[in-house]
Amino acid sequence: MWCHGFGYYGSGGWGSILGIFLNIALVGGVIYLVTKLFSKSTSNFNGIAVLEEQYARGEIGREEFLERKNVLKGK
């Protein structure tokens, strides 16, 4: 409910303070989850790309390539 410009947490007091902290926690949680999601996917992709290059150049064998790829994918 909207009250005199104080937003939907009431007209000041504990409701307003709690609402501010909940909003900060919510925004912080979303930012954390988004950064965690993108950092994990890009780091695995980069690792697999480097691994594929090593395999293509003949620096590692097929078995080592498959083993390392499974480790990067978390299998």
C-alpha positions in Angstrom: 0.0 0.0 0.0 1.3 3.4 -0.9 1.4 5.9 2.0 2.5 9.5 1.7 5.5 9.0 -0.5 7.1 6.3 1.8 6.5 3.5 -0.6 4.8 0.2 0.2 6.7 -0.5 3.4 4.5 1.7 5.6 5.0 5.2 6.9 8.5 4.9 8.3 9.8 2.9 11.2 10.9 -0.7 11.1 8.9 -1.6 8.1 10.7 1.0 6.0 14.1 0.0 7.3 13.4 -3.7 6.8 12.2 -3.0 3.3 15.3 -1.2 2.3 17.5 -4.1 3.5 15.3 -6.6 1.7 15.6 -4.6 -1.5 19.4 -4.4 -1.2 19.6 -8.1 -0.5 17.4 -8.9 -3.5 19.4 -6.8 -5.9 22.7 -8.1 -4.5 21.5 -11.7 -4.8 20.5 -11.2 -8.4 23.8 -9.6 -9.3 25.7 -12.4 -7.6 23.7 -15.1 -9.4 24.2 -13.5 -12.8 27.9 -13.0 -12.4 28.3 -16.6 -11.1 26.4 -17.9 -14.0 28.4 -16.0 -16.6 31.8 -16.5 -15.0 31.3 -20.3 -14.8 30.2 -20.7 -18.4 32.9 -18.5 -19.9 35.7 -20.1 -17.9 34.6 -23.6 -18.9 34.3 -22.6 -22.5 37.8 -21.0 -22.5 39.3 -24.1 -20.9 37.7 -26.4 -23.4 38.8 -24.2 -26.3 42.4 -24.3 -25.1 42.1 -28.0 -24.6 40.8 -28.5 -28.2 43.7 -26.4 -29.5 46.2 -28.5 -27.6 44.6 -31.7 -29.0 44.6 -30.3 -32.6 48.3 -29.4 -32.3 49.1 -32.9 -31.1 50.3 -31.8 -27.7 48.0 -34.2 -25.9 46.6 -37.6 -26.9 42.9 -38.5 -27.4 42.6 -40.2 -23.9 44.1 -37.2 -22.1 41.9 -34.9 -24.1 38.7 -36.8 -23.1 39.8 -37.0 -19.5 40.5 -33.3 -19.2 37.3 -32.4 -21.0 35.3 -34.5 -18.6 37.0 -32.8 -15.7 36.2 -29.3 -17.1 32.5 -30.3 -17.6 32.3 -31.6 -14.1 31.7 -35.3 -15.0 
